């Protein structure tokens, strides 16, 4: 295990984790990073002070921190892949009734007849109310996460205001003009510019900024963007650019072990908010694996690493549609294959995160089994370390004792009986014995810790 960092750049950690948010939004990797570069270049052109630029910088990287909070609702309402719905919504003028209706008609119940689609739309009460509720959940959760990370309230407010428009036609509160913070106004413009620049270059980006000038966007900000229009070197550098380099040098924020723990907590919340059926799964798996490892005499360093790995082990599930995660029926072979890719995505994301690189392999192995029958790589006994084995047992027990869309939660004794059939061929005997011992104790520590978690998150 690797020693904990004394002080890592927070910008690089959040920048790496922003790729997980891109996945959740159905955007190409690097969307948030490129949005950050555009927004910060605009801030530079405006001559904003370092404090404002620092707040803006983190608002841009974390603008989608609440994106998983409305994924399940969006998939259920529209009967569609939430990634597709989220991605395509950014490419239409949803504040206008006709484009919003046309987008909805194209998005709902894909593959269904026009009649089925219209019926689905009718089942959604009032479009404005639905949009407002979805935006509210997303924006509020994103702001909460920024505050969890110890960022300034102005950063949280900018995230909350991401979808507010200059003319008052945005969501969720219909703020108008300078009621929207400057950072919020810049974030709204930078996000849209990135989306259209990615597909059509600066001409397309400038065209949409011009069309929505005075409606979506602050006219003064669009005019400032115009001064950057011919900066070919900047626009061509976006894909290979480093968003972290735009953090004001005299306002650099570091991340010690305590902050890394808060980041793991926050992003576990992003993961668990993706589906109501896995709410608190990461938290509970963490409590269980920590209790097991403690019982086996793990040292402080291993406990620290296991905690973070457990909290983030399912971050790859952000890439899986809620139409699959929340499906109340057996999965098709293609759906099952999609689910079984999530540990690979987990590994790719964590391998990018400073301070978490060494956790990537451990976190991604939670579905591997000792006999080689697990996934995604079919690792076998001699390739699975004790931390991997502990996390696998904790993950199985937590899943079995929680409700899923296709079954009710099992009682603890029934879950243990089912798991016992996989010991020692598929699940590690020592890890399973530790779990049994914990659950057999009077007032067992797992249940006590879960009770504490329940109280803290109410």
N, C-alpha and C positions, 0 to 999 in steps of 0.2 A: 504494500500500500504506500501511496505517496504522501509525504508530509503536507500539512495544511499550509497555504500561502500566508505570509505575513500581511501582504497588501497587493492585491491584483487590481488592474484597472477595471472599474465597474463598467465602463463603456464597452470594453471588449467582451465581457461576460453577457451583458444585455444584448449587444450586437449579435453574438452567436445565437443566443436564445430567441432573438427576433425571427430567425429562420423557422422556428416551430410555429410562430404566429402567422408567418406567411403561408405555411402549409394549411393551417386551420382556416384561413381566409380563401384558400383555393388559388392563391397568387404564386407566380414563379418565385423561386428562391432569390432572396436579396431585395424583395419589394420594399420592405421597411428600411433597409440600409440605403437604398437609392432615394427613397422619399426623404430620409434624413439628410442626405447630401444636398438635395434640391432645396429643402427648407433652410438649411444652414447657409447655403450660398446666397439665398434670398435675404436672410438675416444679415449677412455680411454686406450686401448691397445697400441695405437699409441703415447700416451703421449702428445696429443694436449693441447695447452694452453687454459685457461678459456675463453678468448675472442672468439677464434675460435669455441670452443665447444658451446658457447652460440648462435652464429650465426647458427651453424649446427643444434642445438636443435630446433629452430623455423622453419628452412627450412624443417626439417623432419616432424614436425607436420602439416605444411602448404603446403607440397609438392603437394597436390591435390587441392589447393585453386582455381585454374583456371579450374577445371574439368568440370564445367557446361558450359563453353564457347563453347565447341565443341559438346555438347550432341545432339542438334537439327540437326546439319549438319551430324553427324555420323548416326543418326537414319534415316534421309532422304536418304543419300547416299547408305546405306547398306540395307534399307528396313527392319530393325531389331530393337529389343529392345536395346537401347543404353547401358543399364546396362550390358546386356549379352556381347555385343561387347567389352565394356571396360574391363570387367573382364577376358574374354578369351584371349584378346590381350596380357595381362601380362603373360600369360602362354605359349607363343610361341616365337620362335626366329624370330621376325618380320624383323630383319635386313637381313635375308637370303631370297632370292627370292622364293624358293620352299615352305618353311614353311609359308611364308607370303601369297602366293597364296592359299595354302591349307586351311589356316585359313579363308581367305576371302571367299572361296567357301563354307565353312561350315557355315559361319556367315550370308551371304547375303540371303535375301528372305527366311527365315526359313519356311519349309513346302512346298516350291515351288519345281518345277521339276529342274533337273540339267540344262536343257535348259534355264529355267527362271533365274537361278542363274548366268549362264554364260552370259546371256544377261544383267543382272544387272551389272556384272563386266565390261562388255564392255562399258556400259554407263558411268562408272567412268573413266575419261580420262587416266591419267598416275598414276599408283599406288604410285610412289614416290612423285608426286606432291600433291596427295590427302593426303597422310600420313604427308607430311611436313606442309601442310596448317592446318590440324587438330592439330598437335603437336604445331605449332606456336601459334595458338589461345589459347590453353590450357596453355602453358608455359608463354606467355606474360601476360595473365590475372592473373595468379598466382603470378607473380613477382609484378604486380601492386598492388595486394591486400596486399602483405607483406609491401610494402612501405606505403600504406594507413594506416596500423596499426602502423606506426612509427618505423618499424624494420629497421635494417641496410641494406645498399645496397648489402653487401656480402650475406645476407640471401636471398634477392630477386634474385640475380644472380644464387645461387645454385638451387632455384626453377626453374628458366628459363632453367637450364642446366640438369634437371633431366633425360632427355631421350637422352642425348649425350653419345657417346660410345668412349672408349679408342682408338679404331682403326679408328675413323672418320666415322663410319657407322651409327651413330645415327641421331637424329632429334632434332630441325629443321635446325640447321646450320652446321652440320657435323664437329663439333669441334673435335680435335684430341689430345690425350695425355694430357700434362699439360696445354694446352689451356683451358681445363675444370678445373674449380676451384676444390680444394681438397674437399670442402663441397659438390659440385655437384657430384663428383666421389663417395663419400661415400654414398650419398643419392640414387644414381642409384643402387649400390650394395645392400644396406640395403633393399630397396624396393623389389628387386627380391628375395633375401634371405628369406624375410618374407613370400612372396607368396608361395614359394616352401616348406618352413618349415611348414606352416600352414596345408598343405595337405599331406606331406610326411616325416616330421621330419627333423632332422639335416642331415641325410644321403642324402636326396633329395636336400636339400639346398646346401650342400657342393658339390654335384655332378654338379649342374647347375653352381655354381661359378667356379668350375674347368674347365668345358667345355667352358665357356665364358671368361676365364682368358686371357688377352691380346687382346681380341676382344671387348667385352662390358666393361670389368672391368680392372682397373689398377692392374697389376700383384702384386705390393707391397701390395695393399689392400687385395687382395685374400689371399696372404701369411699371412698377419696379422689376417685375419679371421680364418685361419687354427690354430692359437694359441688358439682360443676360442672353437674349435670344441669339445673338451672333457669337457667343462665346463657345465656339465649336470644340475647343479643347476640353472644356468642362463637361459638355453633354456627352462627348465620346468617352470620357473617363468614368462614367457612372458605373458600368458593369464591373470594372476592375477596381473601383475606388474603395477606400477604407473609411467607413462612416466614423470610426473612432477618432480619426485624425481631425475631425471637425469639432471635437469637444474643446472648449476654451482652455488654453494651457494653464491659465492661472486659477481655473475652477475645477481641476481634475479631481474626481471622486474615486477613492479606493474601496476595495472590498476585502475585509478581513474574514476570518472564519465565521464570526457571528453574522456578518452580512451574507456570506455564502449560504448559511443555514436559512436566512430569511428568504433568499432568492429561491432555494429549493422548496420551501413552504409555499411561496407564492405561485410558482409554476406547477407544483402539484395541484394547487387549486384550479389552475387553468385546465389541466388534464381532467380532473374529476368533474369539472363543470360541463364537460363535453356531453355527457349522458347522465340522465337521472338514475340510471341503473348502476352506474359506477361511482355515484356520489360518495366521497370519503374513502374510496377503495385504496388510494395511495397512502392516505393517513393511517388507515387500519393495518395495511400490509407493513407499514413502517413500524407501528407499535408492536406488531407480532414478531417481526424479524429481530427487532432490538431486544425484546424480552428473551427470545430464544438464544441470541448470541450472548447476552449477559449471563444466562444460565450456564452456558458452556465456557464462561471465563474469558470472553473477548476483551481485549484492552480498549482504551479510550479511542485510539486511532482507528481501529477496525469498526467500533461502534459509530464513530462519526461518518466514516465512509459508507457503511451499510445504511445509515439513516438517509443520506443523500441519494444513494442508489435506489433505495426503496421508494422514496418520494417521487423520483423521476423515471422509474422503470417503464412506465406506460406512456411517456411523452410521445412516442411514435404513434399512439392511437389517435392523435390529433389529425393524422393523415387519412383516417378511415371515416367514411361517410356515416352519419347517424342513421341512414336508411339500413345500414348493416348492423351497426352497434345496437340499435334499439329494435331490431327485427324480432317479433314474437314467435317466429317459426324457424324451422331448421334452415341453415344457410346453404346456398348452392355451392358447388365446388369452386366457382370463381370468387364468390363472396368469402369463402373460407380461406382461399389463397390470399385474398386482400388482407384479411385479419392477420394471417400468419406472417405478413411482411412487417408488422408494426415493430417487432424487436430490432429489425435492421435499421428502421428509421430512428428508433431510440439511440442506437449505437452511433449513427451518423451525426445526430444532433449533439450528443454529449461529447463526442470526440472533438468537437469544435470549441467547446466551452472551457476557457481557462480555469484550472482548479478542479475540473470534473473529467478530464481526459481519461484518467486511469479508472474511472467508474463505468466507462462506456461498455466495456466487455462484460462486466459483472451485471449491470442493469439489463443488458440485452439478452442474457442467458436464462431469464426466469421461466421460459417454457421449454428449456432443454431437459432431457431426462437421462439418467445414468446408463440406460440400455441403448442410447442413441436414437430413440424413437421420437424425441422432441423436435422442436423447430426454433429458429429458422435454419440452423446449420447441422442439426443432427449430431451435436457433440456427445461424446460418451464419457464414461466414468473417469478415465485418466485425464480428461480435458476440463473437468468441472471442479473448481475449487470449492472449499467449504463455504465462503460467502455466497457463491452461486447456488449451492445446494440449499443453504438456509433460506435465501430469497425465494427459491422455487417452492419450498414447502409452505412458507408464509403466504405466498401468492395464491396457491391452491386452496389453503384453508380459508382465507378471507373470501375468495370467490364462491366457494361452496356454501358458506354461511351467510351469504348476502342474496337478496332477491335478484333475479335476472328476468328479462322479458319473457323467457321461455320456461321458467320454473320458479317456484318459491324457494326461499332460503332453507337449507337443511339445518336441523338441530346440530349442535356441536358434536354430540356422540355419534350421530349418523354420518357427519362429515369425516370424523376420525376413522370410523369403520370403513368407509369407502376408500380413504387414503391408505389405510393399512394394507389393502390388497396390492398396492403399488410399491410396498417396502419389502425388500431392499432393492428390487430390480430396477425400478424407475425413480423412486424417491429415496433419499439418503436416510439410513436407519438412525444415525446419531441425531440428525436434525429433527426427524420425526419424534424421536424419544424425548427430545428437549421440549417440543410442542406438547406432547402428551403430559409430561411432567408439570409444565406450567398450568395446563388446564385442570389438572388433578389437584393442584394445591388449593387449600382452603382460602377463599377470597382471592383467586388466582390473579397474578400481576397483569396478565393480558386484559382481563375484563376490567380491572381497576384502572389501567391506563386508558382503555377505551372510554370509561365513564368520565375521566378527566377531560379527554378530548371532546366528548359530547358537551360538557359544560362550557368549555372554552370557545366552542364554535357556535353556540346558540346566539 
